C-alpha cells in the first residue's frame, strides 16, 4: 500500500538530515545522533545520552487548487535542533566558546545548507514527490522559547510546496 | 410513599451522588497536567509563529 505524498516528504526530509556528517564546520558542524519525528517537543525527546538531536514536528497543510485536477499542498513543519550544552558558566563577561548563540547559529546553518544545497539540482533529493519549493520561514533563537539547562536549542519553521493530482494526494 | 420514606430515598441518592463525585474527581482532577519546560517553550514558539503568519 502506497503512503501519501505528505508522508514521503516528511521521510525525505528526515533521511536528508540524517545524512549530515560534520567536518568541523567546513561544510557542517554537527552529526545528528538521531533525527526523530514527534507530534510535539517534550523533555522525553531530549535524551541526555545523546549529543545532537533533530526533531520534525508536524503543522498545518494548506491545499490550493492549481488547475482543474491538480492541487498544491503547502505543508508547514517545525524543526527543533538541539545539541548538548553544559558549560561551567554562561557569564556574558566570560562566556564559553562556543556559546549558546553560536551553537544555535551553527545548527541552523547546517540544516539550511543541507535542505537548500544548490550543488545539485535544487530539491532533487525529494525524488518524484512533486516538490516545487522549500522555504525557511522562521529561525527562532529567542531565550523565552529555547533556553534550557543542558541544551542549546533552535527552532526552524519550514514550508514545503508540492503539487499532486486531486486523486493522488 | 410517605414523606419519611421519600426523605430516606433522597438522602440515599445524595450519598450516592457524593460517592460518584469523589470517584470522578479522582479520575479527572481539576489540576491541569503539569507541562514540562521543553513542551512549554515549544508551545510558546508555535503560538508566536502562527501569530506572525496571521
Backbone of each chain as ProteinMPNN parsed JSONL, in Angstrom:
{"seq_chain_A": "XXXXXXXXXXXXXXXXXXXXXXXXXXXXXXXXXXXXXXXXXXXXXXXXXXXXXXXXXXXXXXXXXXXXXXXXXXXXXXXXXXXXXXXXXXXXXXXXXXXXXXXXXXXXXXXXXXXXXXXXXXXXXXXXXXXXXXXXXXXXXXXXXXXXXXXXXXXXXXXXXXXXXXXXX", "coords_chain_A": {"N_chain_A": [[0.856, -1.204, 0.0], [0.629, 2.137, -0.941], [2.089, 5.016, 0.585], [1.024, 8.382, 1.505], [1.807, 11.449, -0.339], [2.548, 13.47, 1.376], [3.549, 12.03, 3.545], [5.766, 10.877, 2.306], [7.26, 13.185, 1.818], [7.937, 14.086, 4.407], [9.471, 11.927, 5.316], [11.529, 12.05, 3.464], [12.762, 14.446, 4.177], [13.601, 13.799, 6.757], [15.411, 11.707, 6.248], [17.233, 13.113, 4.704], [18.326, 14.908, 6.564], [19.445, 13.111, 8.333], [21.657, 12.359, 6.959], [23.637, 14.198, 7.384], [26.993, 14.931, 7.994], [29.43, 15.863, 10.173], [32.221, 18.054, 9.614], [33.943, 19.521, 11.086], [32.93, 22.018, 10.638], [33.619, 22.865, 8.095], [31.874, 22.094, 6.094], [29.694, 21.168, 7.581], [28.697, 21.457, 11.034], [27.68, 19.689, 12.924], [26.97, 16.22, 13.506], [23.983, 14.702, 13.528], [22.837, 12.634, 16.181], [20.398, 11.422, 16.315], [17.523, 11.692, 14.222], [14.397, 12.563, 14.688], [10.827, 11.937, 14.502], [8.118, 13.589, 15.832], [5.028, 14.216, 17.551], [4.929, 16.451, 19.162], [7.242, 18.637, 20.905], [8.943, 17.461, 23.686], [10.371, 16.947, 26.992], [11.083, 14.317, 26.926], [11.978, 13.881, 24.365], [14.526, 14.869, 24.349], [17.004, 13.176, 24.863], [19.341, 12.504, 27.255], [21.516, 10.889, 26.869], [22.367, 11.27, 24.372], [24.042, 13.4, 21.957], [23.405, 15.241, 19.898], [20.319, 16.107, 18.62], [17.786, 16.104, 16.259], [14.521, 17.161, 15.643], [11.458, 16.55, 13.962], [8.419, 18.186, 13.586], [4.987, 18.128, 13.104], [2.747, 20.394, 11.306], [0.11, 22.547, 10.074], [-1.284, 21.836, 6.83], [-1.837, 23.514, 3.909], [-4.187, 23.505, 1.309], [-4.363, 24.262, -2.1], [-6.071, 24.977, -5.086], [-4.628, 24.306, -8.16], [-4.892, 23.728, -10.87], [-7.509, 22.322, -12.902], [-7.49, 19.586, -12.163], [-5.448, 19.424, -10.434], [-3.673, 19.976, -7.403], [-2.062, 22.201, -5.067], [-0.044, 21.538, -2.289], [0.748, 23.155, 0.617], [2.87, 22.497, 2.924], [3.482, 22.912, 6.227], [6.077, 22.612, 8.622], [7.813, 22.184, 11.726], [11.171, 22.339, 12.817], [13.071, 21.197, 15.426], [16.126, 21.788, 16.738], [18.643, 20.443, 18.58], [21.452, 20.486, 20.718], [23.845, 19.133, 23.013], [24.771, 21.17, 25.735], [26.61, 22.255, 28.172], [28.131, 24.26, 29.812], [30.581, 25.41, 32.253], [29.889, 27.898, 33.101], [27.693, 30.542, 32.051], [28.375, 33.129, 32.033], [28.14, 36.296, 30.746], [30.261, 38.043, 30.639], [32.42, 36.498, 30.641], [32.297, 34.425, 28.603], [31.569, 31.026, 27.498], [33.242, 29.328, 24.802], [32.357, 27.507, 22.079], [29.519, 29.687, 22.542], [26.075, 29.545, 23.655], [24.481, 30.845, 21.72], [26.111, 30.816, 19.453], [26.196, 28.07, 18.94], [23.513, 27.635, 18.325], [23.366, 29.099, 15.948], [25.122, 27.61, 14.387], [23.834, 25.105, 14.141], [21.486, 25.889, 12.834], [22.552, 26.838, 10.469], [23.741, 24.509, 9.416], [21.454, 22.923, 8.868], [19.943, 24.49, 7.109], [21.74, 24.621, 5.03], [21.874, 21.964, 4.298], [19.239, 21.386, 3.489], [18.759, 23.252, 1.516], [20.739, 23.052, -0.296], [22.575, 23.916, -3.137], [24.264, 22.576, -4.779], [23.614, 20.443, -6.285], [20.907, 19.574, -8.5], [18.363, 21.683, -7.413], [16.543, 20.541, -4.645], [16.382, 17.972, -5.587], [16.68, 15.733, -4.105], [14.257, 15.039, -3.105], [13.19, 13.347, -4.88], [10.653, 11.825, -6.855], [8.432, 13.218, -5.839], [7.064, 15.462, -6.472], [7.778, 17.902, -5.394], [8.049, 21.377, -5.294], [9.094, 23.582, -4.067], [10.966, 24.735, -1.232], [11.001, 26.479, 1.697], [12.603, 28.356, 4.268], [10.969, 29.722, 6.874], [11.039, 30.858, 9.434], [13.532, 31.408, 11.881], [14.106, 30.666, 15.11], [15.626, 31.77, 17.905], [15.098, 32.773, 20.306], [15.46, 33.366, 23.791], [13.253, 33.058, 25.474], [11.849, 30.999, 24.364], [13.673, 29.003, 23.876], [15.616, 28.571, 25.819], [17.269, 26.256, 27.706], [18.432, 24.257, 30.377], [21.4, 22.519, 29.939], [21.121, 22.108, 27.23], [21.522, 23.459, 23.936], [19.236, 25.01, 21.893], [17.351, 25.431, 18.929], [14.744, 26.648, 16.861], [13.384, 25.94, 13.661], [11.187, 26.989, 11.171], [9.602, 25.587, 8.486], [8.341, 25.507, 5.098], [6.962, 23.383, 2.736], [6.296, 23.125, -0.623], [4.281, 21.245, -2.721], [2.962, 19.601, -5.633], [0.103, 17.802, -6.734], [-2.004, 15.332, -8.256], [-5.54, 15.584, -7.924], [-6.66, 13.18, -7.328], [-4.591, 11.751, -6.264], [-3.291, 12.159, -3.564]], "CA_chain_A": [[0.0, 0.0, 0.0], [1.478, 3.342, -1.031], [1.826, 6.087, 1.547], [0.7, 9.68, 0.897], [2.957, 12.281, -0.708], [2.961, 14.177, 2.598], [4.396, 11.099, 4.301], [7.025, 10.782, 1.566], [8.011, 14.437, 2.012], [8.489, 14.095, 5.771], [10.544, 10.925, 5.384], [12.661, 12.54, 2.659], [13.459, 15.454, 4.993], [14.269, 13.091, 7.856], [16.561, 10.998, 5.674], [18.206, 14.126, 4.273], [19.026, 15.427, 7.754], [20.244, 12.008, 8.88], [22.884, 12.22, 6.18], [24.613, 15.25, 7.694], [28.205, 14.444, 8.677], [30.219, 17.052, 10.499], [33.628, 18.096, 9.205], [34.483, 20.647, 11.85], [32.384, 23.282, 10.168], [33.939, 23.18, 6.694], [30.541, 22.032, 5.499], [28.721, 21.042, 8.676], [29.256, 21.466, 12.395], [27.161, 18.613, 13.773], [26.352, 14.998, 13.007], [22.908, 14.368, 14.479], [22.764, 11.236, 16.641], [19.065, 10.934, 15.937], [16.554, 12.609, 13.628], [13.151, 11.91, 15.102], [9.522, 12.537, 14.194], [7.371, 13.611, 17.085], [3.851, 15.095, 17.446], [5.284, 17.715, 19.812], [8.549, 18.526, 21.546], [8.866, 17.316, 25.137], [11.659, 16.57, 27.606], [11.378, 12.936, 26.535], [12.696, 13.896, 23.08], [15.925, 15.276, 24.549], [17.649, 12.071, 25.586], [20.641, 13.005, 27.734], [22.617, 10.009, 26.445], [22.728, 11.669, 23.01], [24.671, 14.73, 21.891], [22.689, 16.138, 18.987], [19.036, 15.519, 18.242], [16.923, 16.949, 15.446], [13.142, 16.659, 15.694], [10.49, 17.073, 12.994], [7.135, 18.317, 14.267], [4.035, 18.497, 12.045], [1.806, 21.511, 11.464], [-0.971, 22.549, 9.091], [-1.021, 21.807, 5.395], [-2.866, 24.28, 3.2], [-4.385, 22.989, -0.045], [-4.8, 25.299, -3.038], [-6.294, 24.408, -6.412], [-3.675, 24.844, -9.132], [-5.587, 23.572, -12.145], [-8.767, 21.605, -12.643], [-7.302, 18.29, -11.491], [-4.177, 19.469, -9.705], [-3.655, 20.791, -6.183], [-0.828, 22.477, -4.34], [-0.063, 21.395, -0.842], [1.779, 23.919, 1.331], [2.977, 21.761, 4.181], [4.377, 23.539, 7.211], [6.527, 21.811, 9.741], [8.837, 22.795, 12.548], [12.336, 21.54, 13.159], [13.719, 21.571, 16.687], [17.516, 21.328, 16.644], [19.182, 20.527, 19.948], [22.755, 19.86, 20.975], [24.224, 19.226, 24.413], [25.496, 22.396, 26.04], [26.669, 22.317, 29.637], [29.373, 24.938, 30.218], [30.681, 25.695, 33.686], [29.197, 29.156, 33.353], [27.308, 31.32, 30.865], [28.629, 34.518, 32.38], [28.383, 37.017, 29.482], [31.551, 38.741, 30.668], [33.453, 35.477, 30.463], [31.438, 33.394, 28.013], [32.208, 29.85, 26.913], [33.343, 29.367, 23.341], [31.247, 28.313, 21.58], [28.434, 29.935, 23.474], [24.763, 29.016, 23.258], [24.022, 31.511, 20.5], [26.915, 30.314, 18.337], [25.735, 26.707, 18.637], [22.229, 27.763, 17.628], [23.66, 29.529, 14.579], [25.758, 26.503, 13.655], [22.817, 24.102, 13.788], [20.582, 26.475, 11.832], [23.308, 26.878, 9.213], [23.847, 23.131, 8.92], [20.188, 22.402, 8.335], [19.601, 25.253, 5.906], [22.671, 24.216, 3.976], [21.515, 20.613, 3.875], [17.942, 21.351, 2.806], [18.716, 24.182, 0.384], [22.002, 22.867, -1.009], [22.389, 24.125, -4.58], [25.362, 21.966, -5.536], [22.975, 19.543, -7.25], [19.622, 20.159, -8.881], [17.691, 22.003, -6.161], [15.472, 19.682, -4.117], [16.306, 16.693, -6.307], [16.66, 14.652, -3.112], [12.872, 14.64, -2.835], [12.795, 12.335, -5.846], [9.486, 12.079, -7.71], [7.289, 13.56, -4.968], [6.385, 16.667, -6.965], [8.111, 19.071, -4.564], [8.426, 22.522, -6.123], [9.794, 24.627, -3.316], [11.126, 24.586, 0.218], [11.44, 27.757, 2.259], [12.724, 28.511, 5.721], [10.151, 30.893, 7.192], [11.416, 31.453, 10.724], [14.558, 30.796, 12.737], [13.81, 31.217, 16.426], [16.652, 31.518, 18.923], [14.775, 33.615, 21.461], [15.613, 32.621, 25.04], [11.953, 32.73, 26.066], [11.365, 29.744, 23.777], [14.703, 27.989, 23.621], [16.633, 28.45, 26.871], [17.145, 25.042, 28.506], [19.662, 23.807, 31.015], [21.982, 21.307, 29.366], [20.943, 22.017, 25.782], [21.296, 24.616, 23.075], [18.063, 24.638, 21.096], [16.869, 26.444, 17.98], [13.607, 26.191, 16.056], [13.235, 26.4, 12.279], [9.868, 26.706, 10.606], [9.767, 25.479, 7.034], [7.148, 25.151, 4.332], [7.284, 22.618, 1.522], [5.184, 23.164, -1.589], [4.294, 20.177, -3.713], [1.711, 19.526, -6.38], [-0.322, 16.427, -6.978], [-3.34, 15.183, -8.817], [-6.587, 15.531, -6.901], [-6.935, 11.779, -6.984], [-3.392, 11.064, -5.754], [-2.651, 13.017, -2.542]], "C_chain_A": [[0.883, 1.243, 0.0], [1.084, 4.366, 0.023], [1.519, 7.38, 0.793], [1.976, 10.427, 0.508], [3.474, 13.015, 0.529], [3.889, 13.302, 3.446], [5.771, 10.968, 3.632], [7.897, 12.008, 1.769], [8.68, 14.45, 3.387], [9.654, 13.109, 5.876], [11.769, 11.37, 4.584], [13.455, 13.569, 3.461], [14.24, 14.767, 6.117], [15.542, 12.396, 7.354], [17.66, 11.978, 5.267], [19.012, 14.652, 5.466], [19.897, 14.351, 8.397], [21.596, 11.882, 8.183], [23.928, 13.285, 6.469], [25.792, 14.64, 8.462], [29.127, 15.631, 8.914], [31.662, 16.914, 10.014], [34.272, 19.337, 9.826], [34.091, 21.989, 11.253], [32.725, 23.638, 8.736], [32.643, 23.141, 5.878], [29.488, 22.037, 6.603], [29.438, 20.999, 10.028], [28.859, 20.238, 13.213], [26.72, 17.401, 12.96], [25.216, 14.655, 13.969], [22.948, 12.89, 14.87], [21.436, 10.613, 16.237], [18.295, 12.053, 15.254], [15.197, 11.959, 13.829], [11.941, 12.653, 14.563], [8.717, 12.48, 15.475], [6.169, 14.543, 16.938], [4.051, 16.428, 18.154], [6.637, 17.529, 20.493], [8.355, 18.459, 23.055], [10.259, 16.967, 25.664], [12.076, 15.165, 27.172], [12.174, 12.879, 25.229], [14.19, 14.165, 23.282], [16.616, 14.26, 25.458], [19.076, 12.479, 25.965], [21.804, 12.096, 27.347], [23.089, 10.364, 25.032], [23.305, 13.083, 23.015], [23.855, 15.708, 21.055], [21.434, 15.432, 18.468], [18.274, 16.538, 17.406], [15.533, 16.321, 15.435], [12.283, 17.347, 14.646], [9.117, 17.05, 13.657], [6.1, 18.827, 13.256], [3.236, 19.743, 12.372], [0.824, 21.464, 10.297], [-0.453, 22.411, 7.665], [-2.181, 22.505, 4.701], [-2.972, 23.75, 1.782], [-4.954, 24.103, -0.932], [-4.953, 24.653, -4.405], [-5.386, 25.094, -7.423], [-4.285, 24.816, -10.532], [-6.772, 22.659, -11.855], [-8.565, 20.293, -11.877], [-6.026, 18.246, -10.655], [-4.276, 20.405, -8.498], [-2.214, 21.075, -5.77], [-1.044, 22.108, -2.888], [1.071, 22.226, -0.272], [1.87, 23.344, 2.734], [3.983, 22.433, 5.102], [4.825, 22.505, 8.231], [7.635, 22.549, 10.487], [9.961, 21.801, 12.781], [12.878, 22.07, 14.48], [15.103, 20.947, 16.666], [18.167, 21.528, 18.007], [20.532, 19.841, 20.023], [23.135, 20.097, 22.433], [25.087, 20.46, 24.645], [25.489, 22.561, 27.557], [27.977, 22.965, 30.075], [29.382, 25.158, 31.726], [29.909, 26.955, 34.028], [28.781, 29.764, 32.02], [27.442, 32.807, 31.166], [28.946, 35.304, 31.099], [29.695, 37.79, 29.46], [32.724, 37.777, 30.511], [32.791, 34.247, 29.822], [32.219, 32.17, 27.55], [32.316, 30.045, 25.407], [33.352, 27.932, 22.819], [30.204, 28.56, 22.653], [27.119, 29.409, 22.88], [24.318, 29.558, 21.889], [24.787, 30.991, 19.274], [26.488, 28.891, 17.942], [24.397, 26.732, 17.9], [22.457, 28.149, 16.167], [24.273, 28.396, 13.752], [24.734, 25.457, 13.231], [21.889, 24.627, 12.696], [21.275, 26.52, 10.47], [23.389, 25.484, 8.591], [22.57, 22.693, 8.21], [19.752, 23.171, 7.094], [20.466, 24.812, 4.734], [22.265, 22.852, 3.408], [20.216, 20.595, 3.052], [17.936, 22.19, 1.531], [19.991, 24.12, -0.444], [21.786, 23.025, -2.521], [23.507, 23.491, -5.407], [24.847, 20.912, -6.523], [21.69, 20.217, -7.708], [18.839, 20.438, -7.6], [16.548, 21.04, -5.844], [15.349, 18.337, -4.829], [16.233, 15.513, -5.339], [15.251, 14.256, -2.699], [12.402, 13.556, -3.819], [11.556, 12.772, -6.623], [8.241, 12.458, -6.901], [6.559, 14.824, -5.413], [6.664, 17.904, -6.121], [8.641, 20.187, -5.459], [9.275, 23.532, -5.373], [9.905, 24.239, -1.843], [11.675, 25.905, 0.73], [11.607, 27.646, 3.761], [12.022, 29.812, 6.075], [10.643, 31.617, 8.439], [12.597, 30.676, 11.301], [14.401, 31.453, 14.102], [14.871, 30.782, 17.438], [16.289, 32.207, 20.234], [14.843, 32.805, 22.756], [14.28, 32.237, 25.676], [11.434, 31.379, 25.58], [12.406, 28.634, 23.817], [15.673, 27.757, 24.778], [16.361, 27.226, 27.743], [18.487, 24.746, 29.152], [20.143, 22.544, 30.305], [21.891, 21.201, 27.855], [20.959, 23.405, 25.15], [20.231, 24.175, 22.077], [17.707, 25.781, 20.149], [15.732, 25.828, 17.171], [13.687, 26.765, 14.647], [11.841, 26.038, 11.811], [10.021, 26.67, 9.094], [8.412, 25.186, 6.385], [7.61, 24.469, 3.046], [6.065, 22.675, 0.606], [5.337, 22.007, -2.564], [2.971, 20.167, -4.441], [1.38, 18.062, -6.631], [-1.692, 16.423, -7.628], [-4.348, 15.08, -7.673], [-6.78, 14.095, -6.414], [-5.74, 11.055, -6.353], [-2.663, 11.91, -4.711], [-1.497, 12.309, -1.836]], "O_chain_A": [[1.774, 1.383, 0.837], [-0.096, 4.558, 0.314], [1.73, 7.462, -0.417], [3.072, 10.092, 0.957], [4.682, 13.166, 0.712], [4.883, 13.78, 3.993], [6.801, 10.952, 4.305], [9.118, 11.9, 1.879], [9.857, 14.788, 3.506], [10.693, 13.423, 6.456], [12.905, 11.102, 4.976], [14.686, 13.565, 3.428], [15.39, 15.111, 6.39], [16.605, 12.496, 7.967], [18.848, 11.717, 5.455], [20.229, 14.817, 5.38], [20.96, 14.648, 8.941], [22.555, 11.362, 8.752], [24.999, 13.279, 5.861], [25.606, 13.928, 9.449], [29.547, 16.31, 7.978], [32.239, 15.826, 10.003], [35.022, 20.076, 9.187], [34.829, 22.969, 11.352], [32.188, 24.607, 8.199], [32.362, 24.038, 5.082], [28.526, 22.804, 6.565], [30.588, 20.577, 10.147], [29.607, 19.799, 14.088], [26.169, 17.537, 11.868], [25.48, 14.344, 15.131], [23.076, 12.011, 14.017], [21.362, 9.441, 15.87], [18.393, 13.216, 15.645], [14.887, 10.936, 13.219], [12.015, 13.832, 14.216], [8.645, 11.439, 16.126], [6.275, 15.567, 16.264], [3.423, 17.424, 17.796], [7.119, 16.406, 20.639], [7.676, 19.306, 23.636], [11.192, 16.725, 24.898], [13.265, 14.862, 27.065], [12.948, 11.947, 25.008], [15.016, 13.737, 22.477], [16.779, 14.477, 26.659], [19.904, 12.762, 25.099], [22.962, 12.491, 27.483], [24.087, 9.827, 24.552], [23.087, 13.857, 23.947], [23.64, 16.853, 21.451], [21.492, 14.316, 17.952], [18.134, 17.696, 17.8], [15.383, 15.114, 15.246], [12.362, 18.561, 14.459], [8.7, 16.035, 14.215], [6.322, 19.857, 12.619], [3.063, 20.109, 13.535], [0.724, 20.448, 9.609], [0.664, 22.817, 7.346], [-3.344, 22.142, 4.876], [-1.953, 23.562, 1.116], [-5.903, 24.791, -0.556], [-4.095, 23.886, -4.841], [-5.377, 26.321, -7.527], [-4.19, 25.79, -11.279], [-7.009, 22.273, -10.71], [-9.388, 19.935, -11.035], [-5.581, 17.181, -10.227], [-4.879, 21.476, -8.568], [-1.29, 20.319, -6.071], [-2.115, 22.346, -2.33], [2.23, 22.028, -0.636], [1.064, 23.657, 3.61], [5.173, 22.511, 4.798], [4.054, 21.64, 8.645], [8.301, 23.425, 9.935], [9.74, 20.598, 12.922], [13.114, 23.27, 14.622], [15.242, 19.726, 16.587], [18.231, 22.646, 18.52], [20.732, 18.761, 19.467], [22.793, 21.126, 23.015], [25.999, 20.759, 23.875], [24.483, 22.958, 28.145], [28.839, 22.297, 30.646], [28.345, 25.102, 32.388], [29.34, 27.07, 35.114], [29.421, 29.538, 30.994], [26.712, 33.634, 30.619], [29.935, 35.001, 30.431], [30.187, 38.153, 28.392], [33.862, 38.186, 30.28], [32.735, 33.174, 30.423], [33.407, 32.271, 27.243], [31.574, 30.828, 24.815], [34.299, 27.199, 23.106], [30.024, 27.748, 23.56], [27.077, 28.903, 21.759], [23.845, 28.814, 21.031], [24.208, 30.759, 18.212], [26.429, 28.558, 16.758], [24.173, 25.955, 16.972], [21.826, 27.599, 15.264], [23.975, 28.247, 12.566], [24.761, 24.978, 12.097], [21.549, 23.909, 11.755], [20.649, 26.267, 9.441], [23.138, 25.304, 7.399], [22.608, 22.164, 7.1], [19.252, 22.579, 6.137], [19.993, 24.652, 3.608], [22.311, 22.627, 2.198], [20.111, 19.882, 2.054], [17.21, 21.889, 0.584], [20.284, 25.039, -1.207], [20.933, 22.361, -3.109], [23.683, 23.817, -6.58], [25.542, 20.535, -7.467], [21.428, 21.353, -7.315], [18.662, 19.537, -6.781], [15.696, 20.77, -6.691], [14.34, 17.645, -4.694], [15.781, 14.428, -5.704], [15.065, 13.248, -2.018], [11.36, 12.932, -3.621], [11.426, 13.936, -7.001], [7.128, 12.061, -7.246], [5.559, 15.214, -4.811], [5.878, 18.852, -6.129], [9.548, 19.984, -6.266], [10.078, 24.25, -5.97], [9.065, 23.524, -1.295], [12.699, 26.389, 0.247], [10.859, 26.941, 4.439], [12.431, 30.883, 5.628], [10.66, 32.847, 8.486], [12.651, 29.449, 11.219], [14.548, 32.669, 14.228], [14.995, 29.605, 17.777], [17.089, 32.22, 21.169], [14.339, 31.683, 22.813], [14.184, 31.206, 26.342], [10.683, 30.7, 26.28], [12.058, 27.454, 23.794], [16.479, 26.828, 24.718], [15.345, 27.164, 28.435], [19.542, 24.956, 28.553], [19.369, 21.609, 30.1], [22.503, 20.318, 27.254], [20.486, 24.382, 25.729], [20.323, 23.095, 21.492], [17.758, 26.952, 20.527], [15.756, 24.643, 16.841], [14.018, 27.937, 14.463], [11.37, 24.921, 12.027], [10.516, 27.623, 8.494], [7.482, 24.694, 7.023], [8.53, 24.931, 2.37], [4.953, 22.322, 1.001], [6.398, 21.818, -3.158], [1.97, 20.667, -3.928], [2.262, 17.209, -6.725], [-2.437, 17.4, -7.551], [-4.044, 14.558, -6.601], [-7.031, 13.85, -5.234], [-5.851, 9.895, -5.955], [-1.532, 12.336, -4.947], [-0.861, 12.89, -0.958]]}, "seq_chain_B": "XXXXXXXXXXXXXXXXXXXXXXXXXXXXXXXXXXXXXXXXXXXXXXXXXXXXXX", "coords_chain_B": {"N_chain_B": [[-46.066, 6.367, 48.923], [-44.537, 7.526, 51.858], [-43.772, 10.722, 53.425], [-41.538, 10.441, 55.067], [-40.339, 8.142, 54.035], [-39.685, 9.095, 51.535], [-37.809, 11.039, 52.214], [-35.723, 9.427, 53.162], [-35.051, 8.122, 50.819], [-34.158, 10.297, 49.236], [-31.92, 11.112, 50.722], [-30.326, 8.842, 50.47], [-29.89, 8.874, 47.73], [-28.462, 11.281, 47.52], [-26.149, 10.621, 48.921], [-25.139, 8.683, 47.253], [-24.631, 10.197, 44.955], [-22.622, 11.861, 45.954], [-20.601, 9.989, 46.396], [-20.108, 9.181, 43.771], [-19.201, 11.595, 42.714], [-16.837, 11.931, 44.117], [-15.355, 9.788, 43.122], [-15.235, 10.52, 40.405], [-13.785, 12.922, 40.55], [-11.367, 11.936, 41.393], [-10.578, 10.49, 39.201], [-10.511, 12.409, 37.155], [-8.829, 14.911, 37.774], [-9.027, 18.378, 38.716], [-6.803, 19.921, 38.615], [-4.543, 21.125, 36.228], [-2.581, 19.116, 33.974], [0.833, 19.094, 34.574], [3.017, 20.878, 32.521], [6.011, 20.108, 30.844], [9.212, 21.855, 30.768], [10.412, 21.963, 28.266], [8.303, 21.383, 26.507], [6.657, 23.541, 27.079], [8.17, 25.702, 26.142], [8.234, 25.08, 23.426], [5.516, 25.255, 22.811], [5.041, 27.986, 23.18], [6.713, 29.058, 21.232], [5.492, 28.012, 18.891], [2.974, 29.218, 19.025], [3.674, 31.882, 18.715], [4.787, 31.814, 16.148], [2.536, 31.197, 14.602], [1.021, 33.435, 15.106], [2.523, 35.406, 13.831], [2.149, 34.585, 11.22], [-0.395, 35.209, 10.838]], "CA_chain_B": [[-44.816, 6.575, 49.667], [-44.693, 8.579, 52.87], [-42.741, 11.775, 53.403], [-40.341, 9.899, 55.71], [-39.697, 7.224, 53.062], [-39.116, 9.942, 50.479], [-36.59, 11.657, 52.766], [-34.687, 8.394, 53.191], [-34.638, 7.915, 49.426], [-33.381, 11.472, 48.8], [-30.622, 11.056, 51.409], [-29.55, 7.761, 49.854], [-29.458, 9.355, 46.405], [-27.433, 12.308, 47.734], [-24.917, 9.926, 49.31], [-24.618, 8.026, 46.038], [-24.073, 11.258, 44.104], [-21.355, 12.29, 46.567], [-19.604, 8.936, 46.125], [-19.743, 9.261, 42.34], [-18.426, 12.814, 42.523], [-15.495, 11.654, 44.636], [-14.655, 8.921, 42.152], [-14.988, 11.294, 39.187], [-12.684, 13.868, 40.797], [-10.11, 11.181, 41.466], [-10.211, 10.097, 37.833], [-10.28, 13.602, 36.321], [-8.549, 16.021, 38.695], [-9.159, 19.713, 38.117], [-5.46, 20.46, 38.413], [-4.038, 20.806, 34.889], [-1.358, 18.313, 33.941], [1.973, 19.996, 34.511], [3.717, 20.815, 31.244], [7.447, 20.227, 31.083], [9.79, 23.115, 30.3], [10.652, 21.857, 26.819], [6.998, 21.487, 25.845], [6.153, 24.909, 27.256], [8.921, 26.546, 25.219], [7.787, 24.798, 22.059], [4.151, 25.773, 22.65], [5.144, 29.446, 23.025], [7.295, 29.299, 19.896], [4.489, 27.701, 17.865], [1.932, 30.245, 19.105], [4.252, 33.104, 18.151], [4.925, 31.603, 14.702], [1.202, 31.288, 13.992], [0.616, 34.832, 15.23], [3.218, 36.122, 12.761], [1.59, 34.199, 9.927], [-1.766, 35.741, 10.785]], "C_chain_B": [[-44.997, 7.737, 50.65], [-43.566, 9.602, 52.73], [-41.439, 11.237, 54.007], [-39.575, 8.969, 54.746], [-39.016, 8.023, 51.947], [-37.813, 10.594, 50.954], [-35.427, 10.665, 52.767], [-34.13, 8.173, 51.787], [-33.754, 9.057, 48.931], [-31.99, 11.445, 49.427], [-29.721, 9.971, 50.792], [-29.019, 8.191, 48.49], [-28.325, 10.389, 46.549], [-26.097, 11.658, 48.088], [-24.279, 9.27, 48.091], [-23.969, 9.045, 45.089], [-22.713, 11.71, 44.641], [-20.256, 11.272, 46.303], [-19.13, 9.005, 44.671], [-18.87, 10.482, 42.066], [-16.982, 12.609, 42.981], [-14.695, 10.809, 43.654], [-14.298, 9.689, 40.891], [-13.793, 12.24, 39.385], [-11.332, 13.167, 40.897], [-9.618, 10.808, 40.067], [-9.816, 11.3, 36.979], [-10.01, 14.808, 37.211], [-8.625, 17.363, 37.977], [-7.799, 20.344, 37.86], [-4.987, 20.123, 37.005], [-2.775, 19.957, 34.979], [-0.17, 19.246, 33.741], [2.751, 19.78, 33.214], [5.217, 20.935, 31.503], [8.004, 21.468, 30.381], [10.017, 23.112, 28.785], [9.344, 22.053, 26.06], [6.452, 22.902, 25.941], [6.865, 25.857, 26.29], [8.459, 26.346, 23.788], [6.394, 25.371, 21.822], [4.187, 27.29, 22.431], [5.706, 29.808, 21.652], [6.237, 29.116, 18.804], [3.395, 28.777, 17.849], [2.426, 31.548, 18.458], [4.372, 32.982, 16.626], [3.572, 31.758, 14.014], [0.673, 32.716, 14.031], [1.244, 35.652, 14.097], [2.607, 35.83, 11.401], [0.159, 34.687, 9.759], [-2.78, 34.646, 10.71]], "O_chain_B": [[-45.542, 8.785, 50.304], [-42.572, 9.389, 52.036], [-40.355, 11.546, 53.511], [-38.348, 9.007, 54.658], [-37.929, 7.678, 51.484], [-36.844, 10.691, 50.202], [-34.297, 11.013, 52.422], [-32.922, 8.054, 51.587], [-32.731, 8.825, 48.288], [-30.997, 11.721, 48.754], [-28.518, 10.167, 50.619], [-27.872, 7.919, 48.135], [-27.355, 10.367, 45.791], [-25.044, 12.088, 47.616], [-23.061, 9.293, 47.915], [-22.915, 8.794, 44.505], [-21.772, 11.916, 43.875], [-19.116, 11.64, 46.022], [-17.939, 8.904, 44.377], [-17.921, 10.415, 41.286], [-16.037, 13.049, 42.327], [-13.523, 11.075, 43.388], [-13.199, 9.538, 40.358], [-12.917, 12.35, 38.526], [-10.295, 13.725, 40.537], [-8.419, 10.808, 39.788], [-8.889, 11.214, 36.173], [-10.892, 15.65, 37.381], [-8.327, 17.467, 36.787], [-7.66, 21.202, 36.988], [-5.02, 18.957, 36.612], [-2.004, 20.064, 35.932], [-0.175, 20.088, 32.842], [3.095, 18.653, 32.857], [5.644, 21.774, 32.296], [7.352, 22.052, 29.515], [9.834, 24.128, 28.115], [9.291, 22.802, 25.085], [5.853, 23.406, 24.991], [6.227, 26.72, 25.687], [8.31, 27.304, 23.029], [6.12, 25.912, 20.751], [3.451, 27.817, 21.597], [5.236, 30.738, 20.998], [6.101, 29.952, 17.91], [2.946, 29.195, 16.781], [1.681, 32.222, 17.746], [4.09, 33.936, 15.901], [3.479, 32.383, 12.957], [-0.028, 33.158, 13.121], [0.58, 36.487, 13.483], [2.55, 36.701, 10.533], [-0.423, 34.591, 8.678], [-3.979, 34.918, 10.659]]}, "name": "protein", "num_of_chains": 2, "seq": "XXXXXXXXXXXXXXXXXXXXXXXXXXXXXXXXXXXXXXXXXXXXXXXXXXXXXXXXXXXXXXXXXXXXXXXXXXXXXXXXXXXXXXXXXXXXXXXXXXXXXXXXXXXXXXXXXXXXXXXXXXXXXXXXXXXXXXXXXXXXXXXXXXXXXXXXXXXXXXXXXXXXXXXXXXXXXXXXXXXXXXXXXXXXXXXXXXXXXXXXXXXXXXXXXXXXXXXXXXXXXXX"}
